[in-house]
Amino acid sequence: MKIVIAGGGDVGVKIAEKLIYENHDVTILEKDPQLIRTLQSKLDAMIIQGDATNINTLIEANILSADSFIAVTNSDGDNLIACSIVKKCCKNNISITCKIDSYYQYFNEKYLSPNDFGIETIIKPLEITVAKIMELMNNPNIFEIMNYADNMAQLVGVKVKRDFKHKGIPISEISSKDNIFSKVRLVAIQREGKVIVPKGQDVIYPKDKLYLVGKTNIVKNIVEEHFSSPMNLKNIIIVGGTKHAIELSKALNKSKKNITIIEEDKFRCKKLSFLLDNVLVMNGSATDSHLMDEVSIEDSCVISMSDNDEYNILSAFTAKKYGASKTMCMVKNSSIVNLINNLDPIDTVFSPHALTIGDILKYTRKTDLFSVSPFTEIDAETIGINVTQNSPILDTPIKDINFPKKSIIGVIIRDNNVIIPTGNDLIKMGDKVIVFLLPEAIYEVEKMFTAPKFGGRR
């Protein structure tokens, strides 16, 4: 499959890396000469320096023969213009995906829609990120959450505490001792920076991070019974007056919580005060001890979401030092995530880029994938697969399937039932299967379930 990506920033690079690994033919367009040199040394792809809104640059990138065009530059306007040019110039069946942060600035249901620009798929990182934060805040005892099939099934990430009563016991024995564990599937253990796809003989230790999937109400019950602590988040403190902070504040206003934004720039503080009702705006640094003494930190959730990753990390550390109940940290640079995901002062790490990448990859893989959900803290993902008649493993017992070692079936959703599969269960036509997998297992797993959407390896 030939894919042209406009934008060589972190999102464009991560998408390209995954698509190249899956043996797609990738071309990247980027304006920045310095970034071009980095891309050329890092990626096995054609790198073209130029503006994606220039028809000649697009033609040089062989857009006329491409199967897919993905616009992920940092400019909404450039993304829209590039997509419009591609639609006008290219074959009718080219897939066009466009990242738009300020969606409602450009589109109105009554007058203008993405279809007017020839765009099939719009990705809205701002909206996706705010929705993710709200969900994590509504479930304060977890650090990761993913929902599937209209919320019928749910995956959560939880941290094992010192007093966990099943610590040091083989996983295969836990279900017999505690029936609720037989109703969920443990798909991964994160321990000291490593990811383990668990077997029955593996054991759980304090400080492990577990990824559990099952029927949504059962997952909620197991979190409440084994992994929760009393937490009353009366106050929400947002560090950084970014566009993310503005949209999150608007959403939080409906929850009637006390909202404070800490912003270093005086001019931006005035703008925030004008834009937001019922929000206290404070001018200063969230790492300043004098300012933190003035803020009601206890019983608070501190969400660090400035445009500076390092400042977000330091402010989360400071907030925990002053007694914050929960800290959440936005990180855009994916290379930093692995360095901080085991630090106790940071309860939850979230990445707008990871959320954006997941949404985009869903449209570049196979026709029968209904979800692609990369994790923020680990290099892994879950995929949701609609089982079709093309599947080579249709009506085969799971125990007879040579499943890749770096993957595991989480749940099967069948006729509105969520099944925790055993070796004797069959994969049936019409099933929705949630699979947890590491990067090296992606191709083999997808090949097992369905025929490729496009020609070539996929």
N, C-alpha and C positions, 0 to 999 in steps of 0.2 A: 504494500500500500504506500503510495507517494503522499507525503504530508508536508505542507509548508506552514511554518510557524512564524508569525510576525511578533518579534519581541524576544530578546535574548537575556532578559532579567531572570530572577530566581525561578519564577513560575515557568517561563519558557524553557529554561535549562532542565528543570526537573521533568517536565513533560517529555522533552526531547530524549533525556536519558532513559526513561521508561520505554518509549517507543522504539528507540534504537536497540535496546536490550531485547525487545520483542521482534526485532528484525524488520522494522519498517524503514523505508527510504525517506530520510528527514532532511529538510532544508530550513535554515533559520535566517530571517532577515533582521538586521540590527543596525542602528545608526551610529552608535558610539564606537569610535575606532579602538579605544582601550578595551572595551568589552569584547570586541571582535577578536582581539589577540587571545584573550582568555578562552573564548569559545573554541577557537581553532585548536588550542592545545588540549582542550578538555573533552571534546565531542568528536565522534566519528560520523560527522554530518557535513553537508555542504553549507558553508557560512558565507552569506553575502552581505556586504556593507551597503546600506542604502535605506531609503525611506519606503515603508510599506504602502504609503499613499501615492507613490509614484508608479505609474503603469509600466514604465520601462524596467524598474527594479523587479516588479512582480513577474514580468515576462522573463527576465533573466533568471528568476528562481524557478522557471518552468511551471508556472501556475496553470498554464493552459492544459497541461497533462496531469495535473494533481488530482488525487481523490478527495483530499480534505485540506481545508484552510482554517487555521486556528489563530485568531488575533488576540494576543495577550500583552500588548505594549502597555506602558504606564499611562497612556493617553486615551481616554474614552473616545475623543473625537477622531484620533488616528485610526482606532480600531473600527469605528463605524464607516469611515471613508474607505478604508482598505477593503472591508467586507463588501461594500457597495460596488467597488470597482471589480472585485473578483467575480461577483455575481453577474455583472454585465458582460464580462469578457470570457467566462469559462463555460465548460460544458454543463448541461442542465443537472447532472447527477452529482456535482461536487458538493461535499458536505462543508457547511460554513458554521464555525463556532466563534462567538464574540464575547469577550470579557468586558462588562460595563459596570463600573462602580456606582456612578450617579445615574441610575436607570431612569428615575422619574424626572430628571432634568431634560432628558431627550425624548421620552415617550409618554404618550397620553392615550388611554384606551379609545378616546373619542376621535382623535385626530391623526395620531402617528403611532405606528407599531414597528417592531423589528422586521416584519415581513416587507415593509416598504423599502427596507435596505437590502432585501434578499437574504436576511439572516434567519437560519433555521433554529439555531440554539443560542440562547443568551445565558451567560453565566454571570450571576450577581454576587460577587464576593462579600460586599458589605452586608447584604441581606442574609446570606448564608452564615456569616460570622456572628452577627447579632443573635440569630436564632440559636446557634450553638451555645453561645454564652448564657442565654436565658435558660436553656435546657440544663446546663451544668449548674447554674445557680439554683434551679428548682430541685436539683438532686445533689446537695452539697457534700455528700459522703463518697461521691465517685469522682474520678478524674477523667474518665472517657465515657462517651455514650454514643451509640449508633442504633437507629431504629430501622426496621425492615417491614415490608408488606403492610403498609398502613398501621404501623405500630403494633402489629400482632406479635412480633419477636423483637428482642432488644439485646444488645451487647453492652456490657459495662466494664469499666476498669476500676478495680478496687485495690487498696493497699492493705496487706496483712499486718495486723497489730500484734504486739507481744503476747496478749492474752488470748489469741485465737486458739480455740480448744482443739482444733484438728492439726495443729502444727506438728511436723515431724512424722506424720502418719502417711503411708502410701495412698495415693489418690484412689486406687481401686478399693481400699478399705473404708474410705470416708463415706461413700454412698451407703454402705451397709450400717454404719454407725449413725448416720444422719440422713433421713429419707429425702430431705429437700435437695440435697446435692445430686441425687439421681435424676432430678427434674431439670437440671441445667447441664451444659457442657463447658468444661474448662478447656479453652482452645489455645491459651498461651500463658506462659509465666515469664515475666521480666525480672531478671535477677542480676544485679551488679553489671548492668549494661548489656547483658546477653538475653536473647529471646529463646525460650525453650518451647517447642511443640510437645506437650506432655504425653507421657505414656502412663500406664497403670501403676508402675513401680516408682514413679517420681513422687517426691514429697514436697510439702509446702512449708516454708520457713517465714518467720517474722521479717518484715520489710520487703518481702516479695510483692510484686504487682501482678494481680491476676486479671485475666480477661475472660469473663463468663458470658454465655449466650443462652437464651431460652425464651420461653413464653414471657411476655412483658410483666404480667402480674407476679409470676414466680420469681423472676429476677429481682423485682422490687422487694419481695418478701425476704429473699436470701441476703440482700444488702442490709435491710433493716435488722435482721436477726443476728448477722455475723460481722458486719463491716461498718456499722454506723456508730456515731457519737452524737450526743445532744448538741445541736447547733442552732442558735437563734440569730439569724442574720438581719438585725434591725436596720443596720446602716450599710449603704453601698458607697464605697469610695473609689472613684475612677481616677487613675493617674494618666494625664495626657488629654488635652482637649482636641483630639483628632476627630475626623469624620466618623470613625467607629464609635467614639465616646458620645458624640451628638446623637447618633441613631440609637445607641443603647440607652441613653438617658430618656429619650422619648418613649421607648418601649417600657422602661422601668417605672416611669411616672404613673402608669396604669396600676402598678402593684402597690402604690402608696407607701413605699419605703423612703427613708431619708437618703437623699442622693447628694454627694459632694464630688466636685471635680477639682483636682489639683493641676494647675497649669503654670508653667514657668514664664510664658510670654504674656506681658500685660495687655497688648493689643488683642490677642486671642481671647483673653479673659473677658474683655468688654464685649466681644462678639458672642461669646458663649452666654453671657448674662442676658444679652438681647434676644438670642435664639431660644433659650430654654426657660420654661417656667418651673417653679418649685424645685430648683436645683441651686445649691450653694456652690459658688465658684470661688476658689481660693488661689491667689497668686503666690507661687513659690515652688520649691523643689520637694518632692516626696522623699528625698533622702536627707532633708534638713531636720535636725533634731528639734529645733525651736518650733518649726511649723507642725511637726508631728505631735508635739505636746499639746497643740491647740485642737487637734482633730480627735473625734470620738472613735478610737480604733477598736476598743473592746466590742464584742458582738458585731463585728463588721466583716464584710467581704471586700477585700481590696483587689481591684482589677487593674493591672498595669497594662496600658494599651497605647503608649505613646508611639511615635514612629522610630524610636531608638531602642533597639533590643537590649543593649547593655543597661540603659537607664531603667527599662522595665524590670530586668533581673534585680538590680540593686534596690529598686523601690519595693519589690516584693520581699526581699530580705529585710529591709528596714521595717516594713509593715508587720512582719512576723515577730520581729524583735520587740515591737511595741504592743503586741498582744492581739493581732488580727486573728479572727476565727478561721478565715479561709483566705488564701491568696491565689490569684489567677494571673497568669503571665502570657501576654501575646508575644510571639516570636515569629519574625518574618524570615530570618536567615536560618534555613533548615540545618546547616552545619553546627549551629549552636545548641540545638535541641538535645543532641546526644550528650552534651557536656553538663546539662542542667537537670535532666529528667530524673535524677536520683537525689537531688538536693532537697532535704527536708523542709526548708522554709517555703518552697514553692509547691503548692498542693496540686495545681493544674496548669499544664502548658497547652495553649491552643495556637493554631497557625492558620491565618486566612489563606496562605498559599497552599497548604495541604488540602484544605477544604475545596479550594478552586480546582486544584489538580485532579482530585477525585471526581468532581462533577464533569470535568472535560474528558477524562479517560473513559468514562462510561459511554461516550459517543464515538470513541475511536477504536473500540475493541469489537465486540460481537453483537449481533442483532438480539441475542437472547440474554444479555446481561441487563438486569434491571437496577443494579447498583454497583458502584466501585467506591470503597471507603478506605482511603489510606489513613494510617494512624499518625498522630503527631509525634509521639514519643519513641516509636520503634519503626524500623524499616520493614513494614508489613502492611497488609491490607485485607479487607474482606471483600469478596465479590458475591453478588446475588445472581443466581443463574436460573432462568426459566428453562426447564427441561423440555426438549422437543423430540420429535420422532427421529431427528438426525443423530441423537446421542448414542454413541457406541456402547454405553454402559446401561442402556435402558433395560429395566426388569432384571437387573443383575444384583445379587446380594452384595452388600458392601464388603463383606469379608472376602469376596472373590475378586474384588477390584484392586489392582496394583496401584494404590494411591501413592503419590510422591511423599517422601518422608517429611518434607518441609511444609506440609499442609494438613488440614483436618476439616472434616465436615462438622459444622456447628449444629445446625438444625435443618430439618426438612419441613416445609410448610405445605400441607396438602388438605384441600377442601376445608379451609379455615381452621385446621388443626396444626399445632406446632409439635413436631415429633423430635425427641432426642434419639437419634438413630443408634441402633446396635448393629453388630455384624450381620444379623439375619434380615435386617430391613432392606427393601428393594428401592431403587430409584425408579419412579414411575413417571410416565408422560403427564405433563401439567404441573409437576412438582416445582416448588421454588426452593432452591438449595442455597444455604449460606455457607460459604467456605472461607476459612481463615488460611492465609498462605503467605510465605516469604517470597521475595522476588524471584528466586531461582525456580520456584514451582509454578509460576503463573502460566507459562506456555503449556506445560504438560497437563495441568488441571483443566484449562479451557479446551484443550484438544480432546480430552476425555468426554466432555459434555456436548460439544456441538461442532458443526462445520464452520469454517471461517466466514466472516462477513465479506471480506475482500480476498483477492487472490494472494498467492505467496504463502509464507509461513503461517500467517494468521488464519 
